Amino acid sequence: MSRPVRVGMQLQPQHASEYGLVRDAVRRAEDAGVDIVFNWDHFFPLTGDPDGAHYECWTMLGAFAEQTERVEIGALVTGGGYRNPDLLADMARTVDHISGGRLILGIGGGWFERDYAEYGYEFGTPGTRLDKLKGALARIDARLEKLNPPPTRDIPMLIGGGGERKTLRLVAEHADIWHSFGDLAVFTRKSGILGEHCAAAGTDPARIERSVSWPGAGRAPEFLAAGATLFTVGVSGPDYDLSRVVDAINWRDEINPEPVSGIA
């Protein structure tokens, strides 16, 4: 294992009628020892009542930045078509400063059609959304170079998705972290394809951290052996039960030779 195991929590900002429930879950997660607190970038719940309570992603990340002291924070993941890319870069730089250099800029092509329809964005096709993501990544990189003051660090970029021709190429060209969706066989195959894209792009594949959803302590060693080192547990409102998060932290602490600090 070339890097330590890390544990993230994806705090799904749905079904919490009061923001205090979210704030409390973030506090409990940091106290429990997670390495990263993610949220997601949607405008409506993805499970349960589709018209239930929900909060906006980046406003929350600013609040996370002020509330927390140690954990990294980010979106898993930002919808690439929801915001002007130059504005998104400025938002990311600002949250980076608020947090003292703890932001991970997670981004993807987007997929939830209701978000697009109700907020007036063009949904298009998977191909057109990924083309927009490609252009957005170039504009984000360029804007980050121009901002004054600049980010406190090279903000780590996380790209989520598994498209073998376009998405994984973008991961090879831009990402520090790749978040994969799917079972072990899918992860292993697509990790190999990512390696091919890295070779074509002149990128060291070992530089890109592999991220997956938490499969449970029984299956996690298989993903670890296949190269995954970042495991994220999804937690939904309104109760935000952290029992599975604690299980993942306990497993991490059995695996790691020493405590984790920042992006590996």
Secondary structure, 3 states (H helix, E strand, C coil): CCCCCEEEEEEECECCCCHHHHHHHHHHHHHHCCCEEEECCCCCCCCCCCCCCECCHHHHHHHHHHHCCCCEEEECCEECCCCCHHHHHHHHHHHHHHHCCCEEEEEECCCCHHHHHHHCCCCCCHHHHHHHHHHHHHHHHHHHHHCCCCCCCCCCEEEECCCCCCHHHHHHHHCCEEECCCCHHHHHHHHHHHHHHHHHHCCCHHHCEEEEECCCCCCHHHHHHCCEEEEEEEEECCCCCCHHHHHHHHHHHHHCCCCCCCCC
